[in-house]
Amino acid sequence: MRYKTGSDWQNASSKRVLFFGMSGLGKTYISNMLRASGEWFHYSADYRIGTRYMGEHITDNFKRRAMQDPFLAELLRSDSIYIASNLTFDDLSPLSTYLGKPGDPAKGGLSFEEYQKRQRQHHRAEVSALYDTAHFIDRAKELYNYDKFVCDSGGSTCEVVDPFNPDDPLLNALARDHLMVWIEGSSEHEAELVRRFKKAPKPMCYRPAFLENIWDEYLNKNKIKEDEVDPNEFVTFTYARAISERQPRYRAMYENFGVKVSHLDLAKCTSPDDLDQLIVHTLGN
């Protein structure tokens, strides 16, 4: 680990932290709080994915839909209008919309094959965005003179690495540059996470084997065909299953590469000083 004791963290001239865990546990909340202090550079992996690596896919999808309207199609062909994504740190819906949901086309569903293709695109993008943290640490210092850096990783980080392998190259690179902090949820909080996801789905990336198994299970359990799947019900079902499936992967990331804090303790942090004290206490234990 980059910081092995509370004193290491407290006395460090430059502080770098990466938060990982399920979406909805406070990664973006704490990152926004640190950024608002004016002392921390906030790197959002999902924002990087949606702008640098998936931006063209997202806008092409918008254009594909617009081309179905003769009026808009004519304007697009003549370059009379411009279509772009307005993805922000707090609103990742353009990325979620592009990734889509498999199932009944009449309900906005994609074919499972197309859904898998977009998942593969996201997988590659997430790996690239995480490797980019090293560049942005340097950039934050050289351009803006930030000595403090927070990486707000995606909830799918554990899906694009091998957390059980202490020699995983990406995790080793991240642990070299950051204090890796797992935000651990609780079983009581899982129902609330599912409720939030159902209301406002976030970008999710799944391992191919997990996705194929959950798709087959859903079809067999409900005795339906691909084009009969309710897209919203399937992605909610998959997210709920992913919460439990990901726990051993997050735990292995913590055991091999970092530390953990409770989402309840993190929620009590209302200032950078509060976070410092929490990290010092955590490293001390």
Disulfide bonds with the S-S distance in Angstrom:
none
